[in-house]
Amino acid sequence: MAFFTSEYECKIDAKGRLVLPAKIKSALPEASGNELVIRRGFEPCLILYPMVEYKKIYSKIAGLSEFNEEYRKLQRNFFRGSSVVELDSAGRLLIPKLMLGYSQLDRDAVVVGMGNKVEIWNPSLYEENLINDPSEFSKLAQKYLDE
């Protein structure tokens, strides 16, 4: 299983390629090879999965009944724009143009390790989506992590 941590400031070149940080790249499971799946996040960011992790989620969502309208909406929006991307020999991945627009990525990006996946953010949008009040963060942790 992949285990991604930390956050990294990265650059996106004029062709829309992002160099994956070395620590993220080294945490990729061998079973995924250079294949990753990129999709739109629930917030205006991109989510990058090793293929083995994406297949787990894919199985859950694809297994939902096509006869249920809410399930179809979830499937349609979850898979919308999802793309298989490969790392080139320089460790870069090409971000599809539509995804660059969705996530408002230009030259700068923040790459965030999120355990089994990686988020790619526009730096200012990333800051907007962080909790800046320590007591609010504490209450959220207590609500969901306290046993």
C-alpha positions, 0 to 999 in steps of 0.5 A: 500500500502506498503511503504519501505524506508531507506537502511540496511546492512544485512548478508546472511547465508551459506544457502542463507537466508537473515533476512529482516530488522524489519522496512521493515518487519513491512511495509509489507501489511497484505494482502501479509502475508508472501508471497513475490516475488523476481525477477532479477532487471534491474541492477545486484540486486534483487527486492522484492515485496509484493504479492499485489504490484507484482500482479499489475505489473504482470497484466500489463506485462502478459496483453501484446500481445503474438503476439508482439516479443518485448512484448514476450522478455519483458515478458520472461526477466521480469519473468525469475527466478521470485520466490515466497518466504516466510518469515520463523518464524525468518523473513528470506527469502531464496534467490534462488541460481541462483539469488544469482549468478545473483546479485553477493550476498555472505555474505553481502547485502544492502537492500534498501527500494524503496517505493513499493518494496525493492532492495537487492544489493551486497554492492560494486555493489550498490556503483557503481550504486549510483550517487556520484556527487551532481550536476549530481543528481541535474540535474537528479532530475530537469529533471524528477521532476521539474514541 
